[in-house]
Amino acid sequence: MNSPTTTMQRRFSFSLLFAALSALAIASSSPAHAQSDAQKQLASDRFTIVSPFPPGGPVDTLARVLSGGLAKRYGQAAVVENLVGAAGNIGIDKVKRAKGDGHTLLVVPAGNLTINPTLMPNFPFDIEKDFVPVTMLAKAPNVLVASPSSGIKSAKELVAKAKAKPNTLSYASPGVGSGLHLAGELFKQQAGIDLLHVPYKGTAPALNDVLGGSVPLMFSNLPATMPFIKNGKLVALGVTEATRSAAAPDIPTLAEQGIQGVTVTSWYGLLAPKGTPPAVVEQLAKDAAQMLAQPDVRERLKVQGMTDAAMKPAEFAAHIRDETAVWARIIKARNIVAE
């Protein structure tokens, strides 16, 4: 015969079991279950990550980080397609036409999302309607540099010189409508000065002429110019971020020198086709953030001068809208037209 104590122990055990099963039932109907469904959907098919630019650059690097991470996480093949052409529009178009199930994704630089819609008269996409922002992936700081032969050693000196002799100083860029061109136009606007724009076909020839002293100024990616800054072939006048760069803490920001509102960072984002379920988008954003936080991935990004910059989908969507509005004002005010 069971003692009263044994009976009470059994009742207590059954109560604990019932409570545990009830908690499990509640959990299965909670939002966490939606994430589980999203993971199941992502594990149901292979992935295609579209890079609309050639292999070897930052877009391709990020696409391959994602492909490797997704393949490992979901046990599915994940391939990178470099669909190059039409300033990135060929690759972007493929993703636009893809099924919104989370298996076809786009890695793209900021300019294709926030500059080209205004710059290109017949831009073939509506970023807000055709795509779903997933997350920003990485960013790289930009810096205003000068040739030593210019004699300019700070942004303050540059502004003073430009105001004393308007339209005598020029700055190089990789091309009309490039992010670095618009950085120069924004700088001119915020500093209240005039500089002559000298467009080139790419960063390399523009940088070469600044190094040679043919053109005194240029906005460029900080990692690309750091070797020349360190050996004295270029003078760093200021970084275009809200705070100093960890990679170059001795270079002041433009804001520190009294030139406000010139925050221009090169960044790269992840998008999915319209119709992709919100739960799948949220899961992809979490996956990307975890992949980018891995020490080996961070080191891989550092080689190309990038740092991880993951954010939530809603934050990324707002960032795209805000930056698009800024560049639209600059492009229209300066009557900039794509070549």
N, C-alpha and C positions, 0 to 999 in steps of 0.2 A: 504494500500500500504506500502511495506517495505521501510524504509528509506535507503539511501546510506550506512549509518553506520551499520545498521543491515545486509545488504547484504555483506558488507566487513567482518563482524564478522563471518557469516556463511561460507564464502569462506575460511577464516582463519581456522575455525574449521575443514572444510573438508580437508584442507591442512595438518593439524596436524594429522588427522585420517589416511590419505593416508601415511604420513611419518611413523606413528606407524606401520601400516600394512606392509609397505616395510621393516622396520627394523625387524619385526617378520619373514618375509619370508627369509631374509638374514640369520637371526639367525638359522632358521630351516635347512639351508643347510650348516651351519658351523660345525667345529669339535665337538661342544657341542652336536650336534644331534647324533653323533656316540656314545658319552657317554650315551645318552638316550637309544639308541638301545642296548648298552651293559647292562644297568640296566634292560631293559625289558627281555633280554635273561637270565640274572641271576635270575630274578623273575619267570621264566617259569617252574622251576623244583626244586626238593629237593636237598640238599647238603649232600655229604659224605666227612668228613675230616678224613683222615687216619693218625693215630699215630702208627708208627711201634715199639713202646715200651710200657711197661705196664702202667696202670693208676697210677696217683700220682706224676709222675716226671714232669720236666719242659716241655717236649714235649707234654705230655697229657694236662697239664695246658693250654698251648697256643692253642692247638686244641680246647679245650672247650671254651676258650675265643672267638675264631673265630666262633664256631658253634652257640653260643648264640647270637653273634652280627649279623651274617648272617641271622639267623632265624627271628630276630626282624626287620632287615632292609628290607628283601625281602618277608616276609610273607610265607616262605616255611620251611618245616621241615629240620633240619640240625643235622645230627648224627655224633658222633665220633666213629670210628672203631679202636680198638687197635689190630692190626694184628702183633703179636709178633713172632719173630723167625729169624734165619739165619742172626744175627747181623743187623736186620732191613730190610733185603732184601725181606722178604715176603710181608710186607706192601708196600714197594717201588714198587715191581713188579705189584701190583694191580693197582696203580696209572699209571704206565707206560702203562698198557693195557686199561685204561679207555678212554672214549670219551673225546676229547678236547673241552668241552663246558663250562668249569668253574664250573661244579657242583661236580667234584671229585678232591680233593686237598690233598696235602701231607705236613705235618709238620715234619721236620727232623733236627737233629743236624748237626753241621758243618762236623764232621768226616765222615759221610756217603757220603758227597758230595766232600770233598777236600782231604781226606786221603785214604779212602778205594779204590778208583779207581786205585791208585798206589800200595797200600799195598797188596791188594788181587790179586793173579795171574790170577784168572778167574772171575774177577768182571763182573757181568752180565748186566751192564747198561753202556750207554754212556750218561753221565749227560747232555752234551750240545745238543745231538741229541734227546734224549728220553723225555726231560722235558723242561718246560719254567719257568725260575726263576720269581717269582712274587715280593717278598720283603723279606728282613731280618725282623724278628719279634722282637727278643729280644737278649740280650747278658748279659754275666756275667763275671766279671774280674777273673783272676787267680793270684795266689801269690806263691812265693817260700818261703817255711817255713823250719825251722830247729828245731830239738829237743834241748832243753836247755842243755842237757848233752853233746852236740857236742862242746859247747863253742863258736860257730859261731854266731856273732851278726849282720852281714851285708853281702851283696853280695860281697863287696870288700874283706872282711876277708875270705870268702869262696874261692874266686879266688886265693888269695895269698896262702892259705893253700893247695889248690889242686895243684898249681904249685910247691910248696915246696916238696910235697909228692904225686906224680902222682899215680892214681889208688888205693888210700887208702880210699877215700870217696865214698859213695854210695847214690843213691837216689831211692825211691820207686815210683811205678806208678800203676794204676789200671789194667795194662796189656800191652803186646807188641802191638805197633801200636796205642795205645790210644792217644788222643790229649795231655794228660799230659805227656806221655812217650816222644812224639815228642817235646814237649816244653823243656824237659830236654836235648834232643839231640841238639836242636837248641841253647840252652844256652851253652852247651859244645863247640859247633862250634864257636859261637860268642865270647866266653870268652877265647878260646884257651886252654881249660883244658880237662882232662879226669876224668870222674866219672863212677862208676860201676852202671849198671842198675839192679834193683831188681823188677821184675814184680810180681804183685799179681792178683788175680781174683776179681777185684772190688776195689772201692775206700775205703770202710770201713776197710778191713783188712790191706791195705797199710797204711792208716792213723793211725790205732791202733799201728802198729809197730813203726811208727815215734814218736807217743806219748810216747811209752814205751822205746824209745831210741835204739831199735834194728837196725834201719836204721836212719841215721842222717838227711836226706833231702827228700823233696818231693815238686813237683809242685801240687797245689790243687786249687779247686774253693774257692775264697775268702769267700763267705757266709758260706761254710761248715767249714771253719777253724777259723772264727772270734771269736766264743766263747772261743776257746782254746788259741787264741792269747791274748784275753782280760784277761784271768785268768792266763797267764804266762806259760801254758803248751806247747806252741809253740812260736817260735821266727819268726816274719815276716821279711824276708830279702829283699823283693822287689816285687812290682806288675808288671805283664807283659803287661802293657798298656803304651800308649804314654804319658798319663798324670796320675796324682794320682787319685785314686778312691774317689768319693764323700762319699762312705760308710766308707772309712778308710784313711782320708787325711794325717794322720801322717806317713803312710808307703810310703817310697820313691819308685820311679820307678827304674827298673834295669838300664834304660838309664841314670838316674841321677848319678848312681854310676859307669858310664863309660862303661857299657855293652850295646852296641847298637844293634838294630835289633832283639830284642826278644819281639815282640809284639804278644802275643798269648791270644786271647779272646775266651771263649766258647760262641757260638752263635747258633741260631736256625732260620731256614728259611721256607718260604712257596713256594711250587712249584705246577705247574699244568702240565697236560700231554701235549705232543707235539701236535701241531695243534690248541691249544687254541687261539682264535683271539686276536690280540694285544690290541684292545679296551677293551675286557673283562679282560685281564691281567692288564691293566692300572686301570680299575675300581676296581678290587679286591685289588690292591695295595693301592689305595686311601681309600677303605673301611677299610682295615686292619690298616692303619695309624690312622684313626679316632677312631677306636675301642681301639687301644693301648694307645691313648692319654687320654682316660677317667680316671678321678682320681681313681675310684674304681678298674679299671683294673691295673693301675700303682701300687696301693697298693697290689693287689693280686700278681703281679709279684715280688714286693719287698720282700714278704714273702719267696720266693724261690731265693732271691738274684739276680734277673734279673731286667734290665731296658729295656724299649722299644727302638727299634733300626730300625724303619721303614726307608726304602729307595726306590727309584724308581727302576723299573724292570731292566733298563739298568745298573744302578749302582750296583745292586745286582749281575747281571750276571758277571760284571767285577770283583767284589770282589771274587766270586767263582773261576774264572779263575786264578786270581793272587795268591790266597791262595793255590790252587791246585799245582801251579808251585813251590811255596816255599816248600811245604811238599814233592813233588816228588823229589826235589833235596836232601832233608835231608834223605829220605827213601833210595834212591839209594846210596848216599855217605856213609851211615852207614850200608848198606846191611841188612836192617830191613825186616823181613819176618813175615807175619801173622802166628799166632799159629794155 
